[in-house]
Amino acid sequence: MSTDGGPGPVTGAHVLAATVAALAARAPAIVAAAAAELGEVVLGLHFGDGTSSQLTAARGHLVVAEGAPRSPDVEAWFDARAMNLVFDLANRPVDEVMPHSLDVRGGREQVLAVWRTLRLLGQRASGLRAVQEVWRGYREAHPGLWGSVAAQAPEPPSPDGLRPPRGTSWTALDYLDARRPHLLPGGITDGTVADHPRVLWDGRTSRGWWEEGRVWDADLLTVMLRCRDRVAEEMDRLIPDRSPKTSLYDLMRAYPARQGKGLRPTLTVAACAAFGGRPEDAVRVAAALELFHNGFLVHDDVADESTHRRGRPTLHERHGVGLAVNAGDGLNLLAIDGVLSNLETLGLARTLGLIHEVLHMCRETVEGQAIELEWIRRGFIPRPDAAYYRMSTKKTGWYTCISPCRLGAVAAGECAPARLDALNEAFRWIGIAFQIQDDALNLLGEEELYGKEPLGDLLEGKRTVMLIHLMREAAPADRAWLEPLLGLTRAERTQEAAERILDAMHRYGSIEYALDVADRLAHRGIRRFETDLAFLPENEGKGVLRQIAHYVTTREL
């Protein structure tokens, strides 16, 4: 089963799972909104091909479990005709209930919640190219259900673009197929169905594809990859191609070449667009920010004695501490030069504003790093979660979430302190939630997903919400062996000791506790986003920022 060009899903249960997976990766705000509509309702789905699934909501996610549902609140039965209508949802509910085709059973309020969930998924997701590909694979795997796809060429749409074409009788897909797909070389779609992508929804209202005069859309994954790659090009341009290569400039390229998902570049470029600027105006400062980030990572890995970064040996492990520290210094120097070079295109006032923001970001970051390193040096573990929130905000929150948004806004020409400060609280909470999830990934995720050695944070002695919760809740007998372990240096800790601490975290529910905290803080940030940034018009940039806010609650763990 694939959502991106491989063999299409061939059963009803598969198409549901693939649709939710595609949305979670590319349009997290849709998933979060649908999960809010579903609430605590357990939905059992039975398909005409004999497969079944269960759909539930948890921590802003939609969770699909294939197989017979267990004690569902609502059960729905779909035959082949009803599956067509689930995607389109162009008709009123009463028109979609057909004898022996669609049957729903459950309490009235629960059934209405299910209907709202499916309607939202159908209306908001139908224009997303990745979702279209999922359903196209299902349709083409069962051509007899709607007639031969290859043999029935769709009729061109009417001149006004509002009349869906005839052909396969799959109204939404046929209508969108008749638009002009935007193709990359080789005929690969880039996530859009028109020349100029935009986000499908504005977070407040939802309209079906049939109500749109022009059908545009973009997904978050596509946007993040584009921003990441564009900023990577700029970074490569900023790093000199001269001697000494092997001992300096090649080392400076090493971490930037291990590309991540593109979160910071996307926040910077999207914030610039949200505040009315040209996205290209934010590329140079986004590249400088990434150079700062990679410089911080080099120094951070040395301080933490980390062995791996993004799935490969750290710079100091491969080349020694001296060359690694020097490369980190060089990255920070080039980052400063990258910020100053905005004078050429943005002028003096905006460049001074960028310098001010960068200095603030760097100060917050080194202060946060100092707080955590001092905790580790003293063998100290704070008792309240709020202490972690403060440290995390300073160490990673500013340069990961808050500063990218502020830098993008300044690049757009925004200089009013109150409007810039409106970004702080929303992205402070989102940044903390993101870091807690990163900490959980180090314990739960595969190395390929997280990019560091398994249990690296426990080996390094990092103070996380999980560790704080464990030491707060542990019985005296467990504290008696935990405290000496946590007082050891990185060189003294063993994998067995880290696994013993992890086992204790599982026994005391510390990881589940941390994930619940992350979910709560992320939703707090989302609420602040909608209230504090209400002054921004609903444009493409703001829509991408909203997507990233929801991405924290839906990304894979």
C-alpha positions in Angstrom: 0.0 0.0 0.0 1.3 3.4 -0.8 0.1 7.0 -0.7 2.7 8.4 -3.1 2.9 6.6 -6.4 3.2 2.9 -5.4 0.5 0.3 -5.7 -2.8 1.7 -4.6 -4.8 0.5 -1.6 -7.1 -2.4 -2.7 -9.6 -2.7 0.1 -11.9 -0.3 2.0 -9.9 -0.8 5.2 -6.7 0.0 3.3 -8.0 3.1 1.7 -9.1 4.5 5.1 -5.7 3.8 6.6 -3.9 5.3 3.6 -6.1 8.4 3.6 -5.5 9.1 7.3 -1.7 8.5 6.9 -1.5 10.8 3.9 -3.4 13.6 5.8 -1.3 13.1 9.0 1.9 13.6 6.9 0.7 16.4 4.7 -2.3 18.2 6.2 -2.2 17.9 10.0 -4.7 20.6 10.6 -7.3 18.5 8.8 -6.5 15.5 11.0 -6.7 17.7 14.2 -10.0 19.2 13.2 -11.5 15.8 12.3 -10.2 14.4 15.6 -11.9 17.2 17.5 -15.2 16.5 15.7 -15.0 12.8 16.5 -14.1 13.4 20.1 -14.5 10.2 22.2 -16.7 8.4 19.7 -15.5 5.0 18.7 -16.5 4.4 15.0 -16.7 1.0 13.5 -16.6 0.8 9.7 -17.6 -2.2 7.6 -16.9 -2.2 3.8 -18.5 -4.1 1.0 -15.4 -6.1 0.3 -15.6 -7.7 3.8 -12.9 -5.6 5.5 -13.5 -3.6 8.7 -11.7 -0.9 10.6 -12.1 1.1 13.8 -11.5 4.9 13.9 -10.8 6.8 17.1 -9.3 10.1 18.1 -6.4 10.4 20.5 -4.1 13.4 21.3 -5.1 15.3 18.1 -4.6 12.1 16.0 -7.0 9.9 14.1 -6.1 6.3 14.9 -7.1 3.6 12.4 -7.1 0.0 13.6 -7.8 -2.5 10.8 -10.0 -5.5 11.8 -13.3 -6.0 13.5 -14.1 -3.0 15.7 -14.4 -3.5 19.5 -17.5 -2.1 21.2 -18.0 0.8 18.8 -20.4 3.7 19.7 -21.4 4.0 16.0 -21.2 1.4 13.2 -21.4 2.2 9.5 -21.7 -0.2 6.6 -20.6 0.9 3.1 -21.0 -1.0 -0.1 -19.2 0.1 -3.3 -21.7 2.8 -4.2 -21.5 4.3 -0.8 -17.7 4.4 -0.9 -17.9 6.7 -3.9 -20.1 9.1 -1.9 -17.8 9.1 1.1 -15.1 10.9 -0.9 -17.4 13.3 -2.7 -19.9 14.2 0.0 -21.6 16.5 -2.4 -25.1 15.6 -1.5 -27.2 16.0 1.6 -27.1 13.0 4.1 -30.6 12.0 3.2 -29.7 11.8 -0.5 -26.7 9.6 0.3 -28.5 6.9 2.3 -29.4 4.2 -0.3 -31.2 0.9 0.4 -28.7 -1.9 1.1 -25.9 0.5 0.4 -25.2 2.7 3.4 -26.4 2.0 6.9 -25.4 3.8 10.2 -26.3 2.7 13.7 -25.7 4.5 17.0 -26.9 7.3 19.2 -28.1 10.5 17.6 -25.3 12.7 19.0 -22.6 10.1 18.2 -23.9 9.6 14.6 -23.9 13.4 14.1 -20.3 13.6 15.3 -19.4 10.9 12.9 -21.1 12.6 10.0 -19.3 15.9 10.8 -16.0 14.0 10.9 -16.5 12.4 7.5 -17.9 15.5 5.9 -14.9 17.5 7.1 -12.5 14.9 5.8 -14.3 14.8 2.5 -14.6 18.5 2.0 -11.1 19.6 3.2 -9.1 16.7 1.8 -10.6 16.2 -1.6 -8.4 18.7 -3.3 -5.2 17.3 -1.8 -3.2 15.6 -4.5 -1.8 12.9 -2.1 -5.4 11.9 -1.1 -6.5 11.9 -4.7 -3.8 9.4 -5.5 -4.9 7.2 -2.6 -8.4 7.1 -3.9 -7.3 6.9 -7.5 -5.4 3.7 -6.7 -8.5 2.2 -5.1 -10.7 3.2 -8.0 -8.3 1.7 -10.6 -8.0 -1.5 -8.6 -11.8 -1.9 -8.9 -12.7 -0.5 -12.4 -15.9 -2.6 -12.5 -17.4 -0.6 -9.7 -17.6 2.6 -11.7 -17.0 1.5 -15.3 -13.7 1.2 -17.1 -11.4 4.1 -16.2 -9.3 3.8 -19.3 -12.2 3.5 -21.7 -14.1 6.5 -20.5 -12.3 9.8 -21.1 -13.8 12.6 -19.1 -15.7 15.2 -20.9 -14.0 18.6 -20.6 -15.5 20.9 -18.0 -17.7 23.8 -19.0 -16.1 27.1 -19.8 -16.9 28.5 -16.4 -15.2 25.5 -14.8 -18.1 24.8 -12.6 -19.7 21.8 -14.2 -18.0 18.5 -13.3 -17.3 16.3 -16.3 -18.9 13.0 -17.1 -16.8 9.8 -17.4 -16.0 7.6 -14.5 -18.8 8.8 -12.2 -16.3 9.6 -9.5 -17.3 13.2 -9.4 -14.6 14.8 -7.3 -11.6 13.0 -9.0 -13.0 13.6 -12.5 -13.6 17.2 -11.8 -10.0 17.7 -10.5 -8.5 15.6 -13.2 -9.9 18.0 -15.8 -8.0 20.9 -14.2 -4.4 21.5 -15.2 -2.1 19.4 -13.0 1.2 21.0 -12.2 3.8 18.5 -13.3 7.5 18.4 -12.5 10.0 16.9 -15.0 9.1 13.3 -15.6 5.4 13.9 -15.0 5.6 13.8 -11.2 3.0 15.9 -9.4 4.2 18.3 -6.8 1.2 18.2 -4.6 -0.8 20.8 -6.4 -3.6 20.7 -8.9 -3.1 24.2 -10.3 -0.2 26.5 -11.1 -0.3 28.4 -7.8 -0.7 26.2 -4.7 -2.4 27.4 -1.6 -3.7 25.8 1.6 -7.2 24.3 1.3 -8.8 25.8 4.4 -8.5 28.8 6.6 -9.1 27.1 9.9 -12.4 28.8 10.4 -14.7 27.8 7.6 -14.8 24.7 5.3 -16.2 24.7 1.8 -16.4 21.8 -0.5 -14.5 21.6 -3.8 -17.7 22.2 -5.7 -18.1 25.6 -4.2 -14.6 26.8 -5.2 -14.3 29.0 -8.3 -10.6 27.8 -8.6 -9.3 24.6 -7.1 -5.9 25.1 -5.6 -4.2 23.3 -2.8 -0.8 22.6 -1.2 0.2 20.1 1.4 2.6 20.8 4.3 5.1 18.1 3.4 5.5 19.6 -0.1 5.8 23.2 1.3 8.4 22.1 3.9 10.5 20.2 1.3 10.4 23.2 -1.1 11.4 25.7 1.7 14.1 23.3 3.0 15.6 22.8 -0.5 15.6 26.5 -1.4 17.2 27.4 1.9 19.8 24.6 1.5 20.8 26.1 -1.9 21.3 29.4 -0.2 23.4 27.8 2.6 25.6 26.1 0.1 26.1 29.4 -1.6 27.2 31.1 1.6 29.8 28.5 2.5 33.0 29.3 0.6 34.4 26.8 -1.9 38.1 27.4 -1.1 40.9 26.1 1.1 41.2 24.7 3.7 38.5 22.3 2.5 39.1 19.0 4.2 39.8 20.6 7.6 37.2 23.4 7.6 34.7 24.0 4.8 33.9 20.4 4.0 33.3 19.9 7.7 31.0 23.0 7.8 29.0 21.4 5.0 28.6 18.1 6.8 25.7 18.8 9.2 23.7 21.0 6.7 24.0 18.2 4.2 22.2 15.9 6.7 18.9 17.7 6.0 16.0 17.5 8.4 12.3 18.2 7.6 12.7 21.9 7.0 10.7 23.2 10.0 12.7 26.4 10.7 13.0 27.4 7.0 9.3 26.9 6.5 8.4 28.9 9.6 10.6 31.8 8.5 9.3 31.9 4.9 5.7 31.4 5.9 5.8 34.1 8.6 7.2 36.5 6.0 4.3 35.7 3.7 1.8 35.9 6.6 3.0 39.4 7.4 2.6 40.5 3.7 6.2 40.1 2.5 7.6 38.3 -0.5 8.7 34.7 0.6 12.0 35.1 -1.3 12.9 38.0 1.0 13.1 35.6 3.9 15.4 33.0 2.2 18.7 34.6 3.1 17.9 35.0 6.8 16.4 31.5 6.9 19.7 30.2 5.5 21.6 32.2 8.2 19.4 30.7 10.9 20.1 27.2 9.6 23.8 27.9 9.8 23.4 29.1 13.4 21.4 25.9 14.1 24.1 23.6 12.7 26.8 25.5 14.5 24.8 25.0 17.7 24.4 21.3 17.0 28.2 20.8 16.5 29.0 22.5 19.8 26.0 20.8 21.6 27.2 17.4 20.5 30.6 18.1 21.9 29.2 19.3 25.2 26.8 16.4 25.5 29.4 13.8 24.3 26.9 12.6 21.7 28.0 9.9 19.3 25.5 10.3 16.5 23.6 13.1 14.7 20.9 12.5 12.1 21.9 8.8 11.8 25.6 9.4 11.3 28.6 9.9 13.6 28.9 13.3 15.1 31.6 15.7 13.8 33.8 15.4 16.8 33.6 11.6 16.8 34.8 11.5 13.2 37.3 14.4 13.1 38.2 15.1 16.7 37.0 17.8 19.1 39.3 20.5 17.9 38.3 20.5 14.2 34.6 20.1 15.2 34.6 23.1 17.5 36.4 25.2 14.9 33.8 24.1 12.2 31.0 25.1 14.6 32.7 28.5 15.1 32.9 28.9 11.3 29.2 28.1 10.8 28.3 30.8 13.4 30.6 33.3 11.7 29.1 32.6 8.3 25.6 32.9 9.8 26.4 36.4 11.0 27.7 37.3 7.5 24.5 35.9 6.0 22.4 38.1 8.2 24.4 41.2 7.3 24.2 40.4 3.6 20.5 41.3 3.7 21.6 44.9 3.4 21.8 44.4 -0.3 18.2 43.5 -0.7 16.2 44.4 2.4 17.9 47.7 3.3 19.3 49.0 6.6 16.2 49.1 8.8 15.1 45.5 8.2 18.7 44.2 8.5 19.2 46.0 11.8 15.9 44.4 13.0 17.2 41.0 11.9 20.5 41.5 13.8 18.5 42.4 16.9 16.4 39.3 16.6 19.4 37.0 16.0 21.3 38.4 19.0 18.3 37.8 21.2 17.9 34.3 19.9 21.6 33.5 20.5 21.4 34.9 24.1 18.4 32.8 24.9 20.0 29.7 23.5 23.3 29.9 25.4 21.4 30.7 28.6 19.2 27.6 28.2 22.2 25.4 27.4 23.9 26.7 30.5 20.9 25.9 32.7 20.8 22.3 31.5 24.5 21.7 31.6 24.6 23.0 35.2 21.7 20.7 36.2 23.7 17.8 34.7 27.0 18.9 36.4 25.4 19.1 39.8 23.3 16.0 39.4 20.2 18.1 39.9 16.7 17.2 38.7 14.1 19.9 39.1 10.8 18.9 40.6 8.2 21.0 38.7 7.6 20.7 35.0 7.7 24.5 34.7 11.5 24.4 35.3 11.8 22.3 32.2 9.5 24.6 30.2 11.7 27.6 31.0 14.9 25.7 30.1 13.5 24.2 26.9 12.1 27.5 25.8 15.5 29.1 26.1 17.6 26.3 24.8 15.6 25.2 21.8 12.3 27.0 21.7 13.6 30.4 20.6 15.7 29.2 17.7 13.4 26.4 16.7 10.0 28.1 16.7 9.8 31.7 18.0 12.8 33.3 16.3 12.1 31.8 12.8 8.6 33.4 12.9 9.9 36.7 14.2 12.7 36.8 11.6 10.3 36.1 8.8 8.0 38.9 10.0 10.9 41.4 10.2 12.0 40.3 6.7 8.5 41.3 5.6 9.0 44.7 7.1 7.2 44.3 10.4 8.8 46.3 13.1 6.0 46.9 15.7 7.1 45.2 18.9 3.6 44.3 19.9 2.8 42.6 16.6 6.1 40.7 16.8 5.5 39.7 20.4 2.1 38.3 19.4 4.1 35.4 17.9 5.8 34.5 21.2 3.3 32.7 23.4 1.7 30.6 20.7 5.1 29.3 19.4 6.6 29.1 22.9 4.0 26.4 23.8 4.3 24.8 20.4 8.1 24.7 20.8 7.9 23.1 24.2 5.5 20.5 23.0 7.7 19.8 20.0 10.8 19.3 22.2 8.9 17.0 24.6 7.9 14.9 21.6 11.6 14.9 20.4 12.6 13.7 23.8 10.0 10.9 23.6 11.2 10.0 20.1 14.6 9.4 21.5 13.1 6.7 23.7 10.4 5.3 21.5 11.4 6.0 17.9 13.7 4.2 15.5 17.2 5.7 15.0 16.3 6.4 11.3 13.3 8.5 12.4 15.1 10.4 15.3 18.6 10.6 14.0 20.5 10.0 17.2 21.7 6.8 19.0 18.9 4.9 20.8 18.5 6.2 24.4 21.1 8.9 23.7 19.3 11.4 26.0 19.5 8.9 28.9 23.1 8.3 28.2 23.8 12.0 28.1 21.8 12.7 31.3 19.4 15.1 29.6 16.7 16.5 32.0 13.4 15.7 30.3 9.8 15.8 31.4 9.9 12.0 31.5 12.9 12.0 33.9 11.4 14.8 36.0 8.1 12.9 36.3 10.0 9.6 37.1 12.0 11.2 40.0 8.9 12.9 41.3 6.8 9.7 41.3 9.4 7.0 42.1 9.2 5.1 45.3 12.1 5.5 47.8 13.5 2.1 46.8 13.7 3.1 43.1 15.1 6.5 43.9 17.9 4.8 45.9 19.4 3.3 42.7 18.2 6.0 40.3 20.0 8.9 41.9 23.5 7.4 41.8 23.0 6.4 38.1 21.9 9.9 37.2 25.0 11.3 39.0 27.4 9.5 36.7 29.3 11.2 33.8 28.5 10.4 30.2 31.6 8.1 30.0 30.5 6.2 33.1 26.9 5.5 32.0 26.2 2.2 30.2 23.5 1.1 27.8 22.3 -1.3 30.5 21.9 1.6 32.9 20.0 3.6 30.3 17.7 0.6 29.6 17.1 0.2 33.4 16.0 3.9 33.6 13.8 3.4 30.6 12.1 0.4 32.2 11.4 2.5 35.3 9.8 5.2 33.1 7.5 2.6 31.5 6.5 1.3 35.0 5.7 4.7 36.3 3.9 5.9 33.2 6.4 8.7 32.6 6.4 8.5 28.8 2.6 8.5 28.5 2.5 11.4 31.0 5.0 13.4 28.8 3.0 12.7 25.6 -0.2 13.9 27.4 1.7 17.1 28.5 2.9 17.7 25.0 -0.6 17.3 23.6 -2.0 19.7 26.1 0.7 22.3 25.5 0.4 22.1 21.8 -3.3 22.7 22.0 -2.7 25.7 24.3 -0.3 27.0 21.6 -3.0 26.5 18.9 -5.5 28.4 20.9 -3.1 31.3 21.4 -2.3 31.2 17.7 -5.9 31.8 16.8 -6.4 34.6 19.4 -3.1 36.4 19.4 -2.7 36.3 15.6 -6.3 37.2 14.7 -5.0 40.5 13.3 -3.3 38.7 10.5 -5.4 38.2 7.3 -6.2 34.7 6.3 -3.5 34.2 3.7 -1.3 31.4 2.4 1.5 32.1 4.9 -0.8 32.1 7.9 -2.3 28.9 6.7 1.1 27.2 6.6 1.9 28.5 10.1 -1.4 27.0 11.3 -0.5 23.7 9.7 2.8 23.6 11.5 1.1 24.4 14.8 -1.1 21.3 14.2 1.9 19.3 12.9 3.2 19.1 16.5 0.2 17.1 17.6 0.0 14.7 14.6 3.6 13.9 13.6 4.7 10.2 13.8 6.0 9.0 17.1 
